[in-house]
Amino acid sequence: MEHLGRMYKEGYADISGPFGDDDGVLGITIYNVPTLKMADSLANMDPMVKAGRLTIEIRPWWAGKGFPLR
């Protein structure tokens, strides 16, 4: 949680949290970065990912122009 909080405070992530169902996907983080490579790099810095307790899947997502999440 500390990593995700830092990503939010530093402006890299706009939203992060768990899903309410039990389909095997635990949660989502929406990174506000210019490239998928940067999102991948930031997600892989998470200690839970480094420890092998979580795996990541990077997917592109866009909001409408002028529609900020923050």
N, C-alpha and C positions, 0 to 999 in steps of 0.2 A: 504494500500500500504506500510505503514511503516513496518508492520510485514513481508510481503513478501520480502522487501528490506533487512531486518535483516536476514532472513533465507538464502538469497543469500550471504550476506557478511560473515556470519558465516559458510558457506560451506554446509548447509543442503539442499538447493534447487539450482538446476542448471538452471532452466528456469521457467518462470511464466508469464502468460498473458491471455488476453481475446480471445475468439473465434470470428470470423468475421461473423458468421451466427446467426440466432435467433431460435435455436431449444430447448431452455430452459436450456442448459448447458452453463454457462457464461464464464468459462475459465479453465485453467489447470495449475497446478504446479507439476513439476517433482522433487521429493525429492531424494537426493543422500544419502540414509541411508540404514543400513543393514537389517532392518525389517519393515514389514507393520505396526506393533504396534508403532514403533517410528514415522513413517510418519503420522499415525493417531493422535498421541499425538501432534506433531508439528502443524498439520493442525487445530486441535481443539484449539490451542492457539490463532488463528487469531481472533481479536476483532469482525470482521463481522460474524464469525461462532458463537462466544460466544453470540452475540446479536440476533442470529436467522435469520439474513438477508441472510446468505449463508449456504448451506448444503454441506457436503463433501461426496465423494465416493472414497474409497481407492482401488486402483488396482495395481497389480504388473506390472512392466515394466523393461525390461533389454536392455542394449545396448551391442553391440558386444565387446568382450574382447579387451582392448586397444583403445576403441573408446570413449574418454571422450567428454562430452557435453561442458565443459568450454573451 
